[in-house]
Amino acid sequence: MATEEEAEPALSVSAAMGLAKGALESVVVRLVGEVSEVNDKPGYKAVYFTVKDEKASLPCMMWMNRYQAAGVQLAVGALVEMTGRFSLYAAKGRMNFDVFTVTLAGEGQLRLQVANLARELEAMGLMAADRKRPLPAYPEVIGIVTSPRGSVIHDMLRTLRRRYPLAKVLFAGVPVEGPGAADAMVEGLAKVVFAGAEMVLLGRGGGSFEDLMPFNDRRLARTIAACPVPVVTGIGHEPDTTIADMVADVRASTPTAAAEAVAPAREETDGRLAALGRALHRAEERRLEGAARAVERLGALPLFREPTRLFDAEALALDDLSDRLSRALPAMLREDRHRLELLSSALSRMLPGLLAGPTGSLGAARDRLALRGGTLVERFQTAVADDRRRLLSAGEHLPERFGAALSVNAARLHDLSPLAVLARGYAIARDGEGAVVRSVGQAEPGCPLVVAVSDGTIDCTVNAVRREGDAAE
């Protein structure tokens, strides 16, 4: 009897692979997996990658036009969600998953959003190195914005007390994960800055990528960039980097490292103070030594070794003047005595008898002097009165000599006066600058004129000008 194998003819390899290919390509599925390898070399018509989960891996391919339209950058470790169908490459006997669409799933989508925001903020210049501000070396007030619960705030405070106990700490307790955390941190930053913080620490402990998403908020990033004082971030652990880290003035790997970055170590401060003290001591020693040498140089000057020499020239001049004065005084006294005798003799001649008589007859001499003085005054008063009468008499006749000439000149002046011309019916035209208009060339249509007549002025405007001989229009 014929067996079942003999009833069905055997298939060739090609036919079997074709049968399998047709069966596989009829299955369209949607699946999720983690990218384990990517191959998208330039010139390839498709992107080749592999996705996996805990138990299996699947080779995939996606035509380049579909991949570019998806707008997703595949990377090892990314979680992706795909739709497509299974396909069989018969020539090699390999099965592929032909991908129609691909999107980032879960954390992958979040990472894409963060990457897009990072590129946008970088293009705005918020991450530029020249925008970063240096931290004050010895801040007096330090602000901390973090959760009031957990070990982060205690680690920061412990570090600040240990390294830099001189600083005053302003603390704003805010939620650092979950809805509303980003807005709360924005408000906390504003409050500590308003309260007088010279720099701000923004931090939280480690967590998943989703837990750190509030630190990737756009508003928080712009607030950090616009903060009037430097901001230091210490978020998560060493590998974690958020948008807040990128725009902050200083990024520390952990919250404790952030506190260490803003607070100089006590040993370092003591060392700097000791070094400054030594430098100040050396500088003062050099200054005092220099002052001592200057005093020695001054003490060696002849002025201080022989102070009497300071007035040598003046003493010699004083001696010379004293000698000259001792010689000049007797001569001057003799000359003055001689002049006094001459004046006495002249006075005796002018006032005879004034000095005559007994030495005590001064009253009689005063009476005689008063009598002669009154006579002299009367004589001079009479002469002055005569001169005054002659002057008045001569002055009365002076106007008669010039009166006739004055009348003639006044009449000629009246004839030449412009007012007399105006009184006869004539007028005088002046332009805007006050110049007399003597020709039609000085007046153009539209220009203002002031016409003076006998009893006032007329303001007018030139409508037209006509030269002598032109026909009237």
C-alpha positions as CSV (number, residue, x, y, z in Angstrom):
1,M,0.0,0.0,0.0
2,A,1.3,3.5,-0.9
3,T,2.4,5.6,2.1
4,E,1.4,9.3,2.8
5,E,4.8,10.6,1.7
6,E,4.4,8.9,-1.6
7,A,0.9,10.5,-2.1
8,E,2.2,14.1,-1.6
9,P,5.0,15.1,-3.9
10,A,8.1,16.6,-2.2
11,L,8.6,20.4,-2.4
12,S,11.7,22.0,-3.6
13,V,13.5,24.3,-1.2
14,S,12.4,27.3,-3.2
15,A,8.8,26.2,-3.2
16,A,8.9,25.6,0.5
17,M,10.5,29.0,1.2
18,G,7.9,30.6,-1.1
19,L,5.1,28.9,0.8
20,A,6.6,30.1,4.1
21,K,7.1,33.6,2.8
22,G,3.5,33.9,1.7
23,A,2.3,32.7,5.1
24,L,4.5,35.1,7.0
25,E,3.8,38.2,4.9
26,S,0.1,37.9,5.5
27,V,0.7,38.6,9.2
28,V,0.7,42.3,10.2
29,V,1.4,42.9,13.9
30,R,2.3,45.7,16.3
31,L,5.1,45.0,18.8
32,V,7.3,46.7,21.4
33,G,11.0,46.0,21.9
34,E,14.3,47.5,22.9
35,V,16.8,48.4,20.1
36,S,20.0,46.3,20.5
37,E,21.9,47.2,17.4
38,V,21.4,49.7,14.5
39,N,23.0,49.8,11.0
40,D,22.1,52.8,8.9
41,K,25.3,53.4,6.8
42,P,25.1,56.1,4.1
43,G,24.0,54.8,0.8
44,Y,21.8,52.0,2.2
45,K,18.3,51.8,0.9
46,A,17.0,50.7,4.3
47,V,17.9,50.8,8.0
48,Y,18.7,47.5,9.6
49,F,18.3,47.0,13.3
50,T,17.4,44.4,15.9
51,V,14.9,44.6,18.7
52,K,14.8,42.3,21.7
53,D,13.1,41.5,25.0
54,E,14.1,39.3,27.8
55,K,13.6,36.0,25.8
56,A,14.0,36.7,22.1
57,S,15.4,39.1,19.5
58,L,14.1,40.0,16.0
59,P,16.0,41.4,13.0
60,C,14.2,44.3,11.4
61,M,14.5,46.4,8.3
62,M,12.8,49.7,7.4
63,W,13.0,51.3,4.0
64,M,14.8,54.7,4.2
65,N,11.8,56.8,3.0
66,R,9.7,55.4,5.8
67,Y,12.4,55.8,8.4
68,Q,13.0,59.5,7.5
69,A,9.2,60.2,7.5
70,A,8.9,58.7,11.0
71,G,11.2,61.4,12.5
72,V,12.7,59.0,15.0
73,Q,16.4,58.6,15.7
74,L,17.0,55.0,16.5
75,A,19.7,54.3,19.1
76,V,20.8,51.3,21.1
77,G,18.8,51.0,24.3
78,A,15.8,52.9,23.0
79,L,12.3,51.4,23.5
80,V,10.3,51.5,20.3
81,E,6.8,50.5,19.2
82,M,6.5,49.3,15.6
83,T,3.9,48.0,13.1
84,G,4.9,45.8,10.2
85,R,4.9,42.3,8.8
86,F,7.2,39.4,8.8
87,S,9.2,38.8,5.6
88,L,11.4,36.0,4.5
89,Y,14.5,36.4,2.4
90,A,14.4,33.2,0.5
91,A,17.9,33.4,-0.9
92,K,19.5,33.3,2.5
93,G,16.7,31.7,4.4
94,R,16.6,34.6,6.9
95,M,13.5,36.1,8.4
96,N,13.1,39.9,8.8
97,F,10.4,42.1,10.2
98,D,9.4,44.7,7.6
99,V,8.7,47.8,9.6
100,F,5.9,50.2,8.4
101,T,6.0,52.7,11.3
102,V,8.1,53.2,14.3
103,T,7.7,55.5,17.4
104,L,9.6,55.8,20.7
105,A,7.7,54.1,23.5
106,G,7.6,55.0,27.2
107,E,10.9,56.6,28.2
108,G,12.1,56.8,24.7
109,Q,9.3,59.2,23.8
110,L,10.2,61.3,26.8
111,R,13.9,61.3,25.8
112,L,12.9,62.5,22.4
113,Q,10.9,65.4,23.9
114,V,13.8,66.4,26.1
115,A,16.3,66.2,23.2
116,N,14.1,68.5,21.1
117,L,13.7,71.0,23.9
118,A,17.5,70.9,24.5
119,R,18.1,71.8,20.9
120,E,15.6,74.6,21.0
121,L,17.1,76.2,24.1
122,E,20.6,75.7,22.8
123,A,19.6,77.6,19.7
124,M,18.4,80.4,21.9
125,G,21.8,80.7,23.5
126,L,20.7,79.6,27.0
127,M,23.4,77.0,27.2
128,A,26.2,79.1,25.8
129,A,29.4,79.0,27.9
130,D,29.9,82.8,27.8
131,R,26.5,83.2,29.5
132,K,27.6,81.2,32.6
133,R,28.4,83.4,35.6
134,P,31.2,82.7,38.1
135,L,30.3,81.8,41.7
136,P,31.1,84.3,44.4
137,A,34.2,83.1,46.4
138,Y,32.7,83.8,49.8
139,P,28.9,84.2,49.7
140,E,27.2,85.4,52.8
141,V,23.7,84.1,51.9
142,I,23.1,80.8,50.1
143,G,19.7,79.7,48.9
144,I,18.6,76.0,48.6
145,V,15.6,74.8,46.6
146,T,14.8,71.1,47.1
147,S,12.4,68.7,48.8
148,P,12.0,69.2,52.6
149,R,11.9,65.4,52.9
150,G,14.6,62.9,52.3
151,S,18.3,63.0,52.7
152,V,19.2,65.6,50.1
153,I,18.5,68.7,52.3
154,H,20.3,67.2,55.2
155,D,23.4,66.3,53.1
156,M,23.5,69.8,51.7
157,L,23.1,71.5,55.2
158,R,25.7,69.1,56.7
159,T,28.2,69.9,54.0
160,L,27.7,73.7,54.3
161,R,28.0,73.6,58.1
162,R,31.2,71.5,57.8
163,R,32.9,73.5,55.1
164,Y,31.6,77.0,55.4
165,P,29.6,77.7,58.6
166,L,29.8,81.5,58.1
167,A,27.1,81.5,55.4
168,K,23.4,82.1,56.1
169,V,21.1,79.5,54.4
170,L,17.7,80.3,52.9
171,F,15.7,77.2,52.3
172,A,12.6,76.8,50.0
173,G,11.0,73.3,50.4
174,V,9.2,72.2,47.2
175,P,8.2,69.0,45.6
176,V,10.8,67.8,43.1
177,E,8.7,65.2,41.2
178,G,5.2,64.7,40.0
179,P,2.7,67.2,38.5
180,G,3.3,70.8,39.6
181,A,6.9,70.1,40.7
182,A,8.4,72.4,38.0
183,D,6.1,75.3,38.9
184,A,6.9,74.9,42.6
185,M,10.6,75.0,41.9
186,V,10.2,78.2,39.8
187,E,8.4,79.8,42.7
188,G,11.0,78.6,45.2
189,L,13.8,80.1,43.1
190,A,12.0,83.4,43.0
191,K,11.5,83.5,46.8
192,V,15.0,82.7,47.9
193,V,16.4,85.3,45.4
194,F,13.9,87.9,46.6
195,A,15.0,87.1,50.2
196,G,18.6,88.0,49.4
197,A,20.4,84.8,48.3
198,E,23.7,85.5,46.5
199,M,23.5,82.1,44.8
200,V,21.0,79.2,44.7
201,L,21.4,75.4,45.0
202,L,18.8,73.4,43.1
203,G,18.9,69.6,43.7
204,R,17.3,66.3,44.3
205,G,18.3,62.7,44.8
206,G,18.5,60.0,42.2
207,G,15.5,58.5,40.3
208,S,14.2,57.2,37.0
209,F,14.1,59.3,33.9
210,E,10.4,59.9,34.5
211,D,11.1,61.0,38.0
212,L,13.6,63.6,36.8
213,M,11.2,65.0,34.1
214,P,10.3,68.2,36.2
215,F,13.9,69.3,35.8
216,N,13.4,69.1,32.0
217,D,10.6,71.7,32.1
218,R,10.8,74.6,29.7
219,R,9.6,77.2,32.2
220,L,12.1,76.1,34.8
221,A,14.9,76.2,32.3
222,R,14.1,79.8,31.3
223,T,13.7,80.8,35.0
224,I,17.2,79.4,35.8
225,A,18.7,81.2,32.8
226,A,17.1,84.5,33.8
227,C,17.9,84.2,37.5
228,P,19.8,87.3,38.6
229,V,22.2,85.2,40.7
230,P,24.2,82.1,39.8
231,V,22.4,78.8,40.0
232,V,24.2,75.5,40.9
233,T,22.4,72.2,40.1
234,G,23.0,68.8,41.8
235,I,20.3,66.5,40.3
236,G,20.4,62.7,40.6
237,H,23.6,60.8,40.2
238,E,26.7,61.3,37.9
239,P,25.2,59.9,34.7
240,D,21.9,61.9,35.0
241,T,21.8,65.1,33.0
242,T,18.7,67.3,32.7
243,I,17.8,70.5,30.9
244,A,18.2,72.3,34.2
245,D,21.8,71.1,34.4
246,M,22.5,72.4,30.9
247,V,21.3,76.0,31.5
248,A,22.6,76.3,35.1
249,D,25.8,78.3,35.7
250,V,27.4,75.3,37.4
251,R,26.4,71.6,37.2
252,A,27.5,69.2,40.0
253,S,27.1,65.5,39.8
254,T,25.2,65.1,43.1
255,P,23.5,67.4,45.6
256,T,26.5,67.0,48.0
257,A,28.9,68.0,45.2
258,A,26.8,71.0,44.5
259,A,27.1,72.1,48.2
260,E,30.8,71.6,48.0
261,A,31.0,73.6,44.8
262,V,29.6,76.8,46.5
263,A,31.2,76.5,49.9
264,P,35.0,76.7,50.2
265,A,36.5,74.2,52.6
266,R,37.4,75.5,56.1
267,E,40.9,74.2,55.6
268,E,41.2,76.0,52.3
269,T,39.9,79.2,53.8
270,D,42.3,78.9,56.8
271,G,45.1,78.3,54.4
272,R,44.2,81.3,52.2
273,L,43.9,83.5,55.3
274,A,47.3,82.3,56.6
275,A,48.9,82.9,53.2
276,L,47.4,86.4,53.1
277,G,48.6,87.1,56.6
278,R,52.1,86.1,55.7
279,A,52.0,88.2,52.6
280,L,50.7,91.2,54.5
281,H,53.4,90.6,57.2
282,R,56.1,90.6,54.5
283,A,54.7,93.7,52.8
284,E,54.6,95.6,56.1
285,E,58.1,94.5,56.9
286,R,59.3,95.8,53.5
287,R,57.4,99.0,53.9
288,L,58.9,99.6,57.4
289,E,62.4,98.8,56.2
290,G,62.0,101.2,53.3
291,A,60.7,103.9,55.7
292,A,63.7,103.3,58.0
293,R,66.1,103.7,55.1
294,A,64.4,106.9,54.0
295,V,64.7,108.3,57.6
296,E,68.4,107.3,57.6
297,R,68.9,109.1,54.3
298,L,67.2,112.2,55.6
299,G,69.2,112.1,58.9
300,A,72.4,112.0,56.9
301,L,71.5,115.3,55.1
302,P,73.6,118.4,56.1
303,L,70.4,120.1,57.1
304,F,69.9,117.7,60.0
305,R,73.5,117.2,60.9
306,E,74.2,121.0,61.1
307,P,70.8,122.7,61.5
308,T,72.4,126.1,62.1
309,R,73.5,126.1,58.4
310,L,69.9,126.3,57.4
311,F,69.8,130.1,58.2
312,D,73.4,131.0,57.1
313,A,72.3,133.1,54.2
314,E,69.6,134.9,56.1
315,A,71.9,135.6,59.0
316,L,74.4,137.2,56.7
317,A,71.7,139.2,55.0
318,L,70.5,140.4,58.4
319,D,74.0,141.4,59.5
320,D,74.4,143.4,56.3
321,L,71.1,145.1,56.6
322,S,71.8,146.0,60.3
323,D,75.1,147.5,59.3
324,R,73.6,149.6,56.5
325,L,70.8,150.7,58.9
326,S,73.2,151.8,61.6
327,R,75.0,153.9,59.0
328,A,71.9,155.3,57.4
329,L,69.9,156.4,60.5
330,P,72.3,159.2,61.7
331,A,72.4,160.7,58.2
332,M,68.6,160.6,57.9
333,L,68.2,162.1,61.3
334,R,70.5,165.0,60.4
335,E,68.7,165.6,57.1
336,D,65.3,165.6,58.9
337,R,66.6,168.0,61.6
338,H,67.8,170.4,58.8
339,R,64.5,170.3,57.0
340,L,62.7,171.0,60.3
341,E,64.8,174.0,60.9
342,L,64.1,175.3,57.4
343,L,60.4,174.8,57.8
344,S,60.5,176.6,61.2
345,S,62.3,179.5,59.7
346,A,59.8,179.8,56.8
347,L,56.9,179.6,59.2
348,S,58.4,182.3,61.3
349,R,58.5,184.6,58.3
350,M,55.0,183.8,57.2
351,L,53.5,184.4,60.7
352,P,55.6,187.1,62.3
353,G,55.4,187.3,65.9
354,L,53.8,183.7,66.2
355,L,56.8,182.3,67.9
356,A,57.9,185.5,69.5
357,G,57.2,186.3,73.2
358,P,57.2,184.0,76.1
359,T,57.2,180.3,75.7
360,G,53.8,179.9,77.3
361,S,51.9,182.5,75.1
362,L,50.3,179.9,72.8
363,G,46.8,181.3,73.3
364,A,47.8,184.7,71.9
365,A,49.5,183.1,68.9
366,R,46.4,181.0,68.2
367,D,44.2,184.2,68.3
368,R,46.5,186.1,65.8
369,L,46.5,183.0,63.5
370,A,42.7,182.9,63.5
371,L,42.5,186.6,62.7
372,R,44.9,186.4,59.7
373,G,43.2,183.3,58.4
374,G,39.7,185.0,58.4
375,T,41.1,187.9,56.4
376,L,42.7,185.5,53.8
377,V,39.4,183.7,53.4
378,E,37.4,186.9,52.8
379,R,39.9,188.0,50.2
380,F,39.6,184.8,48.2
381,Q,35.8,184.7,48.5
382,T,35.6,188.1,46.9
383,A,37.7,187.0,44.0
384,V,35.7,183.9,43.4
385,A,32.4,185.9,43.4
386,D,33.8,188.4,40.8
387,D,34.9,185.5,38.5
388,R,31.4,183.9,38.7
389,R,29.6,187.2,37.7
390,R,31.9,187.5,34.6
391,L,31.3,183.9,33.6
392,L,27.5,184.2,33.8
393,S,27.5,187.4,31.8
394,A,29.5,185.8,29.0
395,G,27.3,182.7,29.0
396,E,24.1,184.8,28.4
397,H,25.5,186.1,25.1
398,L,26.7,182.8,23.7
399,P,23.2,181.6,22.4
400,E,22.8,184.8,20.4
401,R,25.9,184.0,18.3
402,F,24.7,180.5,17.3
403,G,20.9,181.0,17.3
404,A,20.6,182.1,13.6
405,A,22.8,179.2,12.3
406,L,20.7,176.8,14.3
407,S,17.5,178.0,12.8
408,V,18.8,177.7,9.2
409,N,20.1,174.1,9.9
410,A,16.7,173.1,11.5
411,A,14.9,174.3,8.4
412,R,17.1,172.4,6.0
413,L,16.8,169.3,8.2
414,H,13.0,169.5,8.1
415,D,13.1,169.7,4.3
416,L,15.2,166.6,4.0
417,S,13.2,164.6,6.6
418,P,11.3,161.4,5.2
419,L,8.4,162.4,7.4
420,A,8.0,165.6,5.4
421,V,8.0,163.5,2.2
422,L,5.3,161.3,3.7
423,A,3.2,164.3,4.8
424,R,3.1,165.4,1.1
425,G,1.3,162.2,0.1
426,Y,4.2,159.9,-0.7
427,A,4.8,156.4,0.8
428,I,8.0,154.3,1.5
429,A,8.0,150.5,0.9
430,R,10.3,148.2,2.9
431,D,10.9,144.5,2.4
432,G,10.8,141.8,5.2
433,E,14.3,142.8,6.4
434,G,13.6,146.5,6.6
435,A,15.5,147.6,3.5
436,V,13.9,150.3,1.3
437,V,12.5,148.9,-1.9
438,R,14.1,151.0,-4.7
439,S,13.4,148.8,-7.7
440,V,10.9,146.2,-8.9
441,G,13.8,143.7,-8.9
442,Q,13.7,143.8,-5.1
443,A,10.1,142.6,-4.9
444,E,8.8,139.3,-6.2
445,P,5.2,138.1,-6.4
446,G,4.2,136.7,-3.0
447,C,6.8,138.5,-0.9
448,P,5.6,140.7,2.1
449,L,6.1,144.5,2.1
450,V,5.6,147.1,4.8
451,V,4.4,150.5,3.4
452,A,5.0,153.5,5.6
453,V,2.5,156.5,5.1
454,S,2.2,159.7,7.1
455,D,0.1,158.3,9.9
456,G,1.2,154.7,10.2
457,T,2.3,151.5,8.2
458,I,0.5,149.1,5.9
459,D,1.4,145.4,5.7
460,C,0.8,144.0,2.2
461,T,1.9,141.2,-0.2
462,V,3.2,141.7,-3.8
463,N,0.7,140.2,-6.3
464,A,2.6,141.2,-9.5
465,V,5.5,143.6,-10.6
466,R,5.6,145.7,-13.7
467,R,8.6,147.6,-15.0
468,E,8.3,151.1,-16.4
469,G,7.2,150.9,-20.0
470,D,5.5,147.4,-19.6
471,A,1.9,147.3,-20.7
472,A,-0.6,146.9,-17.9
473,E,-2.4,143.6,-17.8
